[in-house]
Every structure is written in C-alpha cells, then in structure tokens.
C-alpha cells in the first residue's frame, strides 16, 4: 500500500522498511528477525497491560 508522501503513515512505513533493511543488510537469520519482532511486541503488550491495571485500579477506587 502506498501512502501520501510525508504523511504519518508514509513515515511509519519508511521507518519499518529501514529497520528491516538493516537486518537484511547484516544478513541476520529470519528466525532472529522474527524473535526480535515478537520480543518487541511482547514488551509492548506487557507495558500496555501494566498501564491498564494502573488505570483500572484508579477507576475502581473512585467507582467502588
């Protein structure tokens, strides 16, 4: 999918392409690329769950 040049979507896709190109330029194994992506997604998920728990606790204290 092509995005309008210099739009936020265009920049995100460009950054992702540059990151993947760095892996391929360094001849990193596909399994390592996959593992790194999954690690990043897992870290994001854990951080999001922690944030949710904090907000839920705050909400519960005021709406008990």
N, CA, C and O atoms as a Tripos MOL2 file, in Angstrom:
@<TRIPOS>MOLECULE
protein
  256   255    64     0     0
PROTEIN
NO_CHARGES

@<TRIPOS>ATOM
      1 N           0.8470   -1.1740    0.0000 N.3       1 UNK1
      2 CA          0.0000    0.0000    0.0000 C.3       1 UNK1
      3 C           0.8890    1.2320    0.0000 C.2       1 UNK1
      4 O           1.8190    1.3490    0.7990 O.2       1 UNK1
      5 N           0.5910    2.1310   -0.8950 N.am      2 UNK2
      6 CA          1.3400    3.3850   -0.9510 C.3       2 UNK2
      7 C           0.5760    4.4640   -0.2120 C.2       2 UNK2
      8 O          -0.6460    4.5700   -0.3230 O.2       2 UNK2
      9 N           1.3140    5.2660    0.5460 N.am      3 UNK3
     10 CA          0.7100    6.3440    1.3100 C.3       3 UNK3
     11 C           1.1130    7.6830    0.7080 C.2       3 UNK3
     12 O           2.0910    7.7880   -0.0320 O.2       3 UNK3
     13 N           0.3340    8.6960    1.0470 N.am      4 UNK4
     14 CA          0.6470   10.0430    0.5950 C.3       4 UNK4
     15 C           2.0350   10.4130    1.1270 C.2       4 UNK4
     16 O           2.3000   10.2560    2.3190 O.2       4 UNK4
     17 N           2.9250   10.9040    0.2490 N.am      5 UNK5
     18 CA          4.2840   11.2360    0.6920 C.3       5 UNK5
     19 C           4.2910   12.1740    1.9000 C.2       5 UNK5
     20 O           3.5420   13.1490    1.9650 O.2       5 UNK5
     21 N           5.1530   11.8480    2.8390 N.am      6 UNK6
     22 CA          5.3950   12.6240    4.0590 C.3       6 UNK6
     23 C           4.2320   12.6200    5.0430 C.2       6 UNK6
     24 O           4.2220   13.3980    5.9970 O.2       6 UNK6
     25 N           3.2560   11.7520    4.8170 N.am      7 UNK7
     26 CA          2.1690   11.5950    5.7800 C.3       7 UNK7
     27 C           2.6910   10.7570    6.9500 C.2       7 UNK7
     28 O           3.7300   10.1090    6.8190 O.2       7 UNK7
     29 N           1.9940   10.7570    8.0900 N.am      8 UNK8
     30 CA          2.4420    9.9170    9.2090 C.3       8 UNK8
     31 C           2.5490    8.4480    8.8200 C.2       8 UNK8
     32 O           3.4670    7.7540    9.2580 O.2       8 UNK8
     33 N           1.6270    7.9760    8.0090 N.am      9 UNK9
     34 CA          1.6570    6.5750    7.5690 C.3       9 UNK9
     35 C           2.8860    6.3010    6.7090 C.2       9 UNK9
     36 O           3.5240    5.2570    6.8420 O.2       9 UNK9
     37 N           3.2060    7.2240    5.8480 N.am     10 UNK10
     38 CA          4.3620    7.0990    4.9660 C.3      10 UNK10
     39 C           5.6420    7.0070    5.7940 C.2      10 UNK10
     40 O           6.5060    6.1720    5.5260 O.2      10 UNK10
     41 N           5.7570    7.8770    6.8100 N.am     11 UNK11
     42 CA          6.9370    7.8620    7.6760 C.3      11 UNK11
     43 C           7.0430    6.5480    8.4430 C.2      11 UNK11
     44 O           8.1300    5.9780    8.5410 O.2      11 UNK11
     45 N           5.9300    6.0620    8.9880 N.am     12 UNK12
     46 CA          5.9580    4.7950    9.7230 C.3      12 UNK12
     47 C           6.4330    3.6590    8.8310 C.2      12 UNK12
     48 O           7.2620    2.8460    9.2400 O.2      12 UNK12
     49 N           5.9090    3.6050    7.6150 N.am     13 UNK13
     50 CA          6.3020    2.5370    6.6950 C.3      13 UNK13
     51 C           7.7860    2.6680    6.3320 C.2      13 UNK13
     52 O           8.4920    1.6650    6.2270 O.2      13 UNK13
     53 N           8.2460    3.8890    6.1430 N.am     14 UNK14
     54 CA          9.6540    4.1100    5.8150 C.3      14 UNK14
     55 C          10.5510    3.6610    6.9650 C.2      14 UNK14
     56 O          11.5700    3.0130    6.7310 O.2      14 UNK14
     57 N          10.1880    3.9970    8.2090 N.am     15 UNK15
     58 CA         10.9830    3.5870    9.3690 C.3      15 UNK15
     59 C          11.0390    2.0670    9.4870 C.2      15 UNK15
     60 O          12.0950    1.4990    9.7670 O.2      15 UNK15
     61 N           9.8980    1.4110    9.2740 N.am     16 UNK16
     62 CA          9.8620   -0.0470    9.3450 C.3      16 UNK16
     63 C          10.7370   -0.6500    8.2530 C.2      16 UNK16
     64 O          11.4830   -1.5950    8.5070 O.2      16 UNK16
     65 N          10.6500   -0.1110    7.0440 N.am     17 UNK17
     66 CA         11.4740   -0.6010    5.9380 C.3      17 UNK17
     67 C          12.9540   -0.4420    6.2550 C.2      17 UNK17
     68 O          13.7440   -1.3520    6.0050 O.2      17 UNK17
     69 N          13.3360    0.7090    6.8040 N.am     18 UNK18
     70 CA         14.7400    0.9410    7.1380 C.3      18 UNK18
     71 C          15.2230   -0.0350    8.1990 C.2      18 UNK18
     72 O          16.3480   -0.5290    8.1230 O.2      18 UNK18
     73 N          14.3820   -0.3160    9.1880 N.am     19 UNK19
     74 CA         14.7650   -1.2720   10.2350 C.3      19 UNK19
     75 C          14.9430   -2.6680    9.6420 C.2      19 UNK19
     76 O          15.9240   -3.3520    9.9340 O.2      19 UNK19
     77 N          13.9960   -3.0850    8.8130 N.am     20 UNK20
     78 CA         14.1100   -4.4080    8.1900 C.3      20 UNK20
     79 C          15.3040   -4.4750    7.2460 C.2      20 UNK20
     80 O          16.0020   -5.4880    7.2000 O.2      20 UNK20
     81 N          15.5450   -3.4070    6.4960 N.am     21 UNK21
     82 CA         16.7080   -3.3720    5.6140 C.3      21 UNK21
     83 C          18.0030   -3.5500    6.4060 C.2      21 UNK21
     84 O          18.9290   -4.2150    5.9400 O.2      21 UNK21
     85 N          18.0710   -2.9590    7.6000 N.am     22 UNK22
     86 CA         19.2700   -3.1010    8.4290 C.3      22 UNK22
     87 C          19.4860   -4.5670    8.8050 C.2      22 UNK22
     88 O          20.6190   -5.0470    8.7980 O.2      22 UNK22
     89 N          18.4090   -5.2770    9.1320 N.am     23 UNK23
     90 CA         18.5320   -6.7030    9.4300 C.3      23 UNK23
     91 C          19.0360   -7.4660    8.2110 C.2      23 UNK23
     92 O          19.9650   -8.2680    8.3100 O.2      23 UNK23
     93 N          18.4200   -7.2110    7.0670 N.am     24 UNK24
     94 CA         18.8050   -7.9450    5.8640 C.3      24 UNK24
     95 C          20.2130   -7.5920    5.4120 C.2      24 UNK24
     96 O          20.9540   -8.4600    4.9500 O.2      24 UNK24
     97 N          20.5930   -6.3050    5.5430 N.am     25 UNK25
     98 CA         21.9440   -5.8880    5.1590 C.3      25 UNK25
     99 C          23.0020   -6.5560    6.0300 C.2      25 UNK25
    100 O          24.1260   -6.7910    5.5870 O.2      25 UNK25
    101 N          22.6310   -6.8610    7.2800 N.am     26 UNK26
    102 CA         23.5520   -7.5310    8.1980 C.3      26 UNK26
    103 C          23.4520   -9.0520    8.1130 C.2      26 UNK26
    104 O          24.0820   -9.7620    8.8970 O.2      26 UNK26
    105 N          22.6630   -9.5500    7.1640 N.am     27 UNK27
    106 CA         22.4820  -10.9900    6.9480 C.3      27 UNK27
    107 C          22.0130  -11.7210    8.2140 C.2      27 UNK27
    108 O          22.4890  -12.8100    8.5390 O.2      27 UNK27
    109 N          21.0680  -11.0890    8.9150 N.am     28 UNK28
    110 CA         20.5130  -11.6940   10.1240 C.3      28 UNK28
    111 C          19.5550  -12.7990    9.7120 C.2      28 UNK28
    112 O          18.7910  -12.6490    8.7580 O.2      28 UNK28
    113 N          19.6000  -13.9120   10.4400 N.am     29 UNK29
    114 CA         18.7170  -15.0520   10.1540 C.3      29 UNK29
    115 C          17.2520  -14.6660   10.3580 C.2      29 UNK29
    116 O          16.9210  -13.8630   11.2300 O.2      29 UNK29
    117 N          16.3960  -15.2490    9.5450 N.am     30 UNK30
    118 CA         14.9630  -14.9580    9.6120 C.3      30 UNK30
    119 C          14.4030  -15.2670   10.9990 C.2      30 UNK30
    120 O          13.5590  -14.5270   11.5040 O.2      30 UNK30
    121 N          14.8620  -16.3440   11.6120 N.am     31 UNK31
    122 CA         14.3900  -16.6900   12.9580 C.3      31 UNK31
    123 C          14.7260  -15.5910   13.9660 C.2      31 UNK31
    124 O          13.9310  -15.3110   14.8640 O.2      31 UNK31
    125 N          15.8840  -14.9750   13.8250 N.am     32 UNK32
    126 CA         16.2830  -13.8880   14.7190 C.3      32 UNK32
    127 C          15.4110  -12.6580   14.4960 C.2      32 UNK32
    128 O          15.0030  -11.9960   15.4500 O.2      32 UNK32
    129 N          15.1300  -12.3590   13.2400 N.am     33 UNK33
    130 CA         14.2540  -11.2200   12.9300 C.3      33 UNK33
    131 C          12.8880  -11.4480   13.5590 C.2      33 UNK33
    132 O          12.3340  -10.5570   14.2020 O.2      33 UNK33
    133 N          12.3540  -12.6410   13.3700 N.am     34 UNK34
    134 CA         11.0390  -12.9820   13.9320 C.3      34 UNK34
    135 C          11.0680  -12.8800   15.4580 C.2      34 UNK34
    136 O          10.1610  -12.3060   16.0610 O.2      34 UNK34
    137 N          12.1030  -13.4330   16.0740 N.am     35 UNK35
    138 CA         12.2120  -13.4010   17.5340 C.3      35 UNK35
    139 C          12.2920  -11.9660   18.0410 C.2      35 UNK35
    140 O          11.6530  -11.6270   19.0370 O.2      35 UNK35
    141 N          13.0630  -11.1250   17.3740 N.am     36 UNK36
    142 CA         13.1790   -9.7240   17.7880 C.3      36 UNK36
    143 C          11.8340   -9.0030   17.6750 C.2      36 UNK36
    144 O          11.4570   -8.2440   18.5680 O.2      36 UNK36
    145 N          11.1220   -9.2390   16.5890 N.am     37 UNK37
    146 CA          9.8070   -8.6150   16.4120 C.3      37 UNK37
    147 C           8.8580   -9.0740   17.5100 C.2      37 UNK37
    148 O           8.1430   -8.2630   18.0980 O.2      37 UNK37
    149 N           8.8500  -10.3740   17.7860 N.am     38 UNK38
    150 CA          7.9610  -10.8910   18.8270 C.3      38 UNK38
    151 C           8.3500  -10.3600   20.2090 C.2      38 UNK38
    152 O           7.4710  -10.0840   21.0250 O.2      38 UNK38
    153 N           9.6370  -10.2130   20.4850 N.am     39 UNK39
    154 CA         10.0800   -9.6340   21.7530 C.3      39 UNK39
    155 C           9.5820   -8.1990   21.9140 C.2      39 UNK39
    156 O           9.1150   -7.8090   22.9840 O.2      39 UNK39
    157 N           9.6870   -7.4250   20.8470 N.am     40 UNK40
    158 CA          9.2260   -6.0350   20.8850 C.3      40 UNK40
    159 C           7.7260   -5.9820   21.1170 C.2      40 UNK40
    160 O           7.2480   -5.1890   21.9270 O.2      40 UNK40
    161 N           6.9770   -6.8290   20.4050 N.am     41 UNK41
    162 CA          5.5240   -6.8530   20.5850 C.3      41 UNK41
    163 C           5.1540   -7.3160   21.9860 C.2      41 UNK41
    164 O           4.2150   -6.7880   22.5820 O.2      41 UNK41
    165 N           5.8750   -8.2920   22.5160 N.am     42 UNK42
    166 CA          5.6000   -8.7700   23.8640 C.3      42 UNK42
    167 C           5.8720   -7.6650   24.8930 C.2      42 UNK42
    168 O           5.0780   -7.4640   25.8130 O.2      42 UNK42
    169 N           6.9880   -6.9550   24.7390 N.am     43 UNK43
    170 CA          7.2970   -5.8570   25.6550 C.3      43 UNK43
    171 C           6.2000   -4.7980   25.6270 C.2      43 UNK43
    172 O           5.8050   -4.2710   26.6670 O.2      43 UNK43
    173 N           5.7170   -4.4960   24.4350 N.am     44 UNK44
    174 CA          4.6400   -3.5110   24.2830 C.3      44 UNK44
    175 C           3.3680   -4.0110   24.9550 C.2      44 UNK44
    176 O           2.6630   -3.2400   25.6050 O.2      44 UNK44
    177 N           3.0730   -5.2970   24.8000 N.am     45 UNK45
    178 CA          1.8810   -5.8790   25.3990 C.3      45 UNK45
    179 C           1.9600   -5.8290   26.9180 C.2      45 UNK45
    180 O           0.9880   -5.4600   27.5780 O.2      45 UNK45
    181 N           3.1010   -6.1950   27.4750 N.am     46 UNK46
    182 CA          3.2730   -6.1790   28.9290 C.3      46 UNK46
    183 C           3.1320   -4.7530   29.4610 C.2      46 UNK46
    184 O           2.4670   -4.5310   30.4730 O.2      46 UNK46
    185 N           3.7500   -3.7970   28.7880 N.am     47 UNK47
    186 CA          3.6470   -2.4010   29.2190 C.3      47 UNK47
    187 C           2.2030   -1.9150   29.1440 C.2      47 UNK47
    188 O           1.7420   -1.1950   30.0300 O.2      47 UNK47
    189 N           1.4960   -2.3040   28.1000 N.am     48 UNK48
    190 CA          0.0940   -1.9070   27.9490 C.3      48 UNK48
    191 C          -0.7730   -2.5240   29.0370 C.2      48 UNK48
    192 O          -1.6560   -1.8600   29.5790 O.2      48 UNK48
    193 N          -0.5270   -3.7880   29.3600 N.am     49 UNK49
    194 CA         -1.2850   -4.4380   30.4250 C.3      49 UNK49
    195 C          -1.0080   -3.7950   31.7790 C.2      49 UNK49
    196 O          -1.9230   -3.6160   32.5820 O.2      49 UNK49
    197 N           0.2520   -3.4490   32.0350 N.am     50 UNK50
    198 CA          0.5910   -2.7620   33.2880 C.3      50 UNK50
    199 C          -0.1310   -1.4190   33.3770 C.2      50 UNK50
    200 O          -0.6620   -1.0610   34.4290 O.2      50 UNK50
    201 N          -0.1480   -0.6910   32.2850 N.am     51 UNK51
    202 CA         -0.8440    0.6070   32.2510 C.3      51 UNK51
    203 C          -2.3380    0.4170   32.4730 C.2      51 UNK51
    204 O          -2.9600    1.1860   33.2070 O.2      51 UNK51
    205 N          -2.9130   -0.5910   31.8500 N.am     52 UNK52
    206 CA         -4.3330   -0.8810   32.0330 C.3      52 UNK52
    207 C          -4.6310   -1.1890   33.4990 C.2      52 UNK52
    208 O          -5.6110   -0.6930   34.0550 O.2      52 UNK52
    209 N          -3.7830   -2.0090   34.1230 N.am     53 UNK53
    210 CA         -4.0030   -2.3740   35.5250 C.3      53 UNK53
    211 C          -3.9740   -1.1430   36.4220 C.2      53 UNK53
    212 O          -4.7800   -1.0320   37.3460 O.2      53 UNK53
    213 N          -3.0560   -0.2210   36.1620 N.am     54 UNK54
    214 CA         -2.9870    1.0140   36.9460 C.3      54 UNK54
    215 C          -4.2650    1.8360   36.7730 C.2      54 UNK54
    216 O          -4.8370    2.3250   37.7470 O.2      54 UNK54
    217 N          -4.6950    1.9780   35.5430 N.am     55 UNK55
    218 CA         -5.9080    2.7540   35.2770 C.3      55 UNK55
    219 C          -7.1380    2.0780   35.8460 C.2      55 UNK55
    220 O          -8.0300    2.7460   36.3700 O.2      55 UNK55
    221 N          -7.1930    0.7630   35.7470 N.am     56 UNK56
    222 CA         -8.3330    0.0310   36.2920 C.3      56 UNK56
    223 C          -8.3790    0.1630   37.8140 C.2      56 UNK56
    224 O          -9.4560    0.3160   38.3900 O.2      56 UNK56
    225 N          -7.2280    0.1040   38.4590 N.am     57 UNK57
    226 CA         -7.1680    0.2770   39.9100 C.3      57 UNK57
    227 C          -7.6520    1.6740   40.2960 C.2      57 UNK57
    228 O          -8.4450    1.8210   41.2260 O.2      57 UNK57
    229 N          -7.1890    2.6780   39.5990 N.am     58 UNK58
    230 CA         -7.6270    4.0590   39.8710 C.3      58 UNK58
    231 C          -9.1150    4.1950   39.6630 C.2      58 UNK58
    232 O          -9.8080    4.7810   40.4950 O.2      58 UNK58
    233 N          -9.6150    3.6650   38.5720 N.am     59 UNK59
    234 CA        -11.0370    3.7250   38.2680 C.3      59 UNK59
    235 C         -11.8390    3.0190   39.3560 C.2      59 UNK59
    236 O         -12.8610    3.5310   39.8130 O.2      59 UNK59
    237 N         -11.3740    1.8500   39.7640 N.am     60 UNK60
    238 CA        -12.0930    1.0620   40.7840 C.3      60 UNK60
    239 C         -12.1490    1.7960   42.1150 C.2      60 UNK60
    240 O         -13.1560    1.7040   42.8170 O.2      60 UNK60
    241 N         -11.1140    2.5110   42.4790 N.am     61 UNK61
    242 CA        -11.0830    3.2520   43.7520 C.3      61 UNK61
    243 C         -12.1150    4.3660   43.7790 C.2      61 UNK61
    244 O         -12.6800    4.6640   44.8310 O.2      61 UNK61
    245 N         -12.3660    4.9790   42.6350 N.am     62 UNK62
    246 CA        -13.2930    6.0970   42.5990 C.3      62 UNK62
    247 C         -14.7200    5.6740   42.2740 C.2      62 UNK62
    248 O         -15.6470    6.4700   42.4290 O.2      62 UNK62
    249 N         -14.9090    4.4630   41.8360 N.am     63 UNK63
    250 CA        -16.2470    3.9890   41.4700 C.3      63 UNK63
    251 C         -16.6440    2.7390   42.2410 C.2      63 UNK63
    252 O         -17.3910    1.8980   41.7400 O.2      63 UNK63
    253 N         -16.1510    2.6290   43.4330 N.am     64 UNK64
    254 CA        -16.4530    1.4420   44.2440 C.3      64 UNK64
    255 C         -17.8400    1.5460   44.8600 C.2      64 UNK64
    256 O         -18.2670    0.6390   45.5750 O.2      64 UNK64
@<TRIPOS>BOND
     1     1     2 1
     2     2     3 1
     3     3     4 2
     4     3     5 am
     5     5     6 1
     6     6     7 1
     7     7     8 2
     8     7     9 am
     9     9    10 1
    10    10    11 1
    11    11    12 2
    12    11    13 am
    13    13    14 1
    14    14    15 1
    15    15    16 2
    16    15    17 am
    17    17    18 1
    18    18    19 1
    19    19    20 2
    20    19    21 am
    21    21    22 1
    22    22    23 1
    23    23    24 2
    24    23    25 am
    25    25    26 1
    26    26    27 1
    27    27    28 2
    28    27    29 am
    29    29    30 1
    30    30    31 1
    31    31    32 2
    32    31    33 am
    33    33    34 1
    34    34    35 1
    35    35    36 2
    36    35    37 am
    37    37    38 1
    38    38    39 1
    39    39    40 2
    40    39    41 am
    41    41    42 1
    42    42    43 1
    43    43    44 2
    44    43    45 am
    45    45    46 1
    46    46    47 1
    47    47    48 2
    48    47    49 am
    49    49    50 1
    50    50    51 1
    51    51    52 2
    52    51    53 am
    53    53    54 1
    54    54    55 1
    55    55    56 2
    56    55    57 am
    57    57    58 1
    58    58    59 1
    59    59    60 2
    60    59    61 am
    61    61    62 1
    62    62    63 1
    63    63    64 2
    64    63    65 am
    65    65    66 1
    66    66    67 1
    67    67    68 2
    68    67    69 am
    69    69    70 1
    70    70    71 1
    71    71    72 2
    72    71    73 am
    73    73    74 1
    74    74    75 1
    75    75    76 2
    76    75    77 am
    77    77    78 1
    78    78    79 1
    79    79    80 2
    80    79    81 am
    81    81    82 1
    82    82    83 1
    83    83    84 2
    84    83    85 am
    85    85    86 1
    86    86    87 1
    87    87    88 2
    88    87    89 am
    89    89    90 1
    90    90    91 1
    91    91    92 2
    92    91    93 am
    93    93    94 1
    94    94    95 1
    95    95    96 2
    96    95    97 am
    97    97    98 1
    98    98    99 1
    99    99   100 2
   100    99   101 am
   101   101   102 1
   102   102   103 1
   103   103   104 2
   104   103   105 am
   105   105   106 1
   106   106   107 1
   107   107   108 2
   108   107   109 am
   109   109   110 1
   110   110   111 1
   111   111   112 2
   112   111   113 am
   113   113   114 1
   114   114   115 1
   115   115   116 2
   116   115   117 am
   117   117   118 1
   118   118   119 1
   119   119   120 2
   120   119   121 am
   121   121   122 1
   122   122   123 1
   123   123   124 2
   124   123   125 am
   125   125   126 1
   126   126   127 1
   127   127   128 2
   128   127   129 am
   129   129   130 1
   130   130   131 1
   131   131   132 2
   132   131   133 am
   133   133   134 1
   134   134   135 1
   135   135   136 2
   136   135   137 am
   137   137   138 1
   138   138   139 1
   139   139   140 2
   140   139   141 am
   141   141   142 1
   142   142   143 1
   143   143   144 2
   144   143   145 am
   145   145   146 1
   146   146   147 1
   147   147   148 2
   148   147   149 am
   149   149   150 1
   150   150   151 1
   151   151   152 2
   152   151   153 am
   153   153   154 1
   154   154   155 1
   155   155   156 2
   156   155   157 am
   157   157   158 1
   158   158   159 1
   159   159   160 2
   160   159   161 am
   161   161   162 1
   162   162   163 1
   163   163   164 2
   164   163   165 am
   165   165   166 1
   166   166   167 1
   167   167   168 2
   168   167   169 am
   169   169   170 1
   170   170   171 1
   171   171   172 2
   172   171   173 am
   173   173   174 1
   174   174   175 1
   175   175   176 2
   176   175   177 am
   177   177   178 1
   178   178   179 1
   179   179   180 2
   180   179   181 am
   181   181   182 1
   182   182   183 1
   183   183   184 2
   184   183   185 am
   185   185   186 1
   186   186   187 1
   187   187   188 2
   188   187   189 am
   189   189   190 1
   190   190   191 1
   191   191   192 2
   192   191   193 am
   193   193   194 1
   194   194   195 1
   195   195   196 2
   196   195   197 am
   197   197   198 1
   198   198   199 1
   199   199   200 2
   200   199   201 am
   201   201   202 1
   202   202   203 1
   203   203   204 2
   204   203   205 am
   205   205   206 1
   206   206   207 1
   207   207   208 2
   208   207   209 am
   209   209   210 1
   210   210   211 1
   211   211   212 2
   212   211   213 am
   213   213   214 1
   214   214   215 1
   215   215   216 2
   216   215   217 am
   217   217   218 1
   218   218   219 1
   219   219   220 2
   220   219   221 am
   221   221   222 1
   222   222   223 1
   223   223   224 2
   224   223   225 am
   225   225   226 1
   226   226   227 1
   227   227   228 2
   228   227   229 am
   229   229   230 1
   230   230   231 1
   231   231   232 2
   232   231   233 am
   233   233   234 1
   234   234   235 1
   235   235   236 2
   236   235   237 am
   237   237   238 1
   238   238   239 1
   239   239   240 2
   240   239   241 am
   241   241   242 1
   242   242   243 1
   243   243   244 2
   244   243   245 am
   245   245   246 1
   246   246   247 1
   247   247   248 2
   248   247   249 am
   249   249   250 1
   250   250   251 1
   251   251   252 2
   252   251   253 am
   253   253   254 1
   254   254   255 1
   255   255   256 2
@<TRIPOS>SUBSTRUCTURE
     1 UNK1         2 RESIDUE 1 A UNK
     2 UNK2         6 RESIDUE 1 A UNK
     3 UNK3        10 RESIDUE 1 A UNK
     4 UNK4        14 RESIDUE 1 A UNK
     5 UNK5        18 RESIDUE 1 A UNK
     6 UNK6        22 RESIDUE 1 A UNK
     7 UNK7        26 RESIDUE 1 A UNK
     8 UNK8        30 RESIDUE 1 A UNK
     9 UNK9        34 RESIDUE 1 A UNK
    10 UNK10       38 RESIDUE 1 A UNK
    11 UNK11       42 RESIDUE 1 A UNK
    12 UNK12       46 RESIDUE 1 A UNK
    13 UNK13       50 RESIDUE 1 A UNK
    14 UNK14       54 RESIDUE 1 A UNK
    15 UNK15       58 RESIDUE 1 A UNK
    16 UNK16       62 RESIDUE 1 A UNK
    17 UNK17       66 RESIDUE 1 A UNK
    18 UNK18       70 RESIDUE 1 A UNK
    19 UNK19       74 RESIDUE 1 A UNK
    20 UNK20       78 RESIDUE 1 A UNK
    21 UNK21       82 RESIDUE 1 A UNK
    22 UNK22       86 RESIDUE 1 A UNK
    23 UNK23       90 RESIDUE 1 A UNK
    24 UNK24       94 RESIDUE 1 A UNK
    25 UNK25       98 RESIDUE 1 A UNK
    26 UNK26      102 RESIDUE 1 A UNK
    27 UNK27      106 RESIDUE 1 A UNK
    28 UNK28      110 RESIDUE 1 A UNK
    29 UNK29      114 RESIDUE 1 A UNK
    30 UNK30      118 RESIDUE 1 A UNK
    31 UNK31      122 RESIDUE 1 A UNK
    32 UNK32      126 RESIDUE 1 A UNK
    33 UNK33      130 RESIDUE 1 A UNK
    34 UNK34      134 RESIDUE 1 A UNK
    35 UNK35      138 RESIDUE 1 A UNK
    36 UNK36      142 RESIDUE 1 A UNK
    37 UNK37      146 RESIDUE 1 A UNK
    38 UNK38      150 RESIDUE 1 A UNK
    39 UNK39      154 RESIDUE 1 A UNK
    40 UNK40      158 RESIDUE 1 A UNK
    41 UNK41      162 RESIDUE 1 A UNK
    42 UNK42      166 RESIDUE 1 A UNK
    43 UNK43      170 RESIDUE 1 A UNK
    44 UNK44      174 RESIDUE 1 A UNK
    45 UNK45      178 RESIDUE 1 A UNK
    46 UNK46      182 RESIDUE 1 A UNK
    47 UNK47      186 RESIDUE 1 A UNK
    48 UNK48      190 RESIDUE 1 A UNK
    49 UNK49      194 RESIDUE 1 A UNK
    50 UNK50      198 RESIDUE 1 A UNK
    51 UNK51      202 RESIDUE 1 A UNK
    52 UNK52      206 RESIDUE 1 A UNK
    53 UNK53      210 RESIDUE 1 A UNK
    54 UNK54      214 RESIDUE 1 A UNK
    55 UNK55      218 RESIDUE 1 A UNK
    56 UNK56      222 RESIDUE 1 A UNK
    57 UNK57      226 RESIDUE 1 A UNK
    58 UNK58      230 RESIDUE 1 A UNK
    59 UNK59      234 RESIDUE 1 A UNK
    60 UNK60      238 RESIDUE 1 A UNK
    61 UNK61      242 RESIDUE 1 A UNK
    62 UNK62      246 RESIDUE 1 A UNK
    63 UNK63      250 RESIDUE 1 A UNK
    64 UNK64      254 RESIDUE 1 A UNK
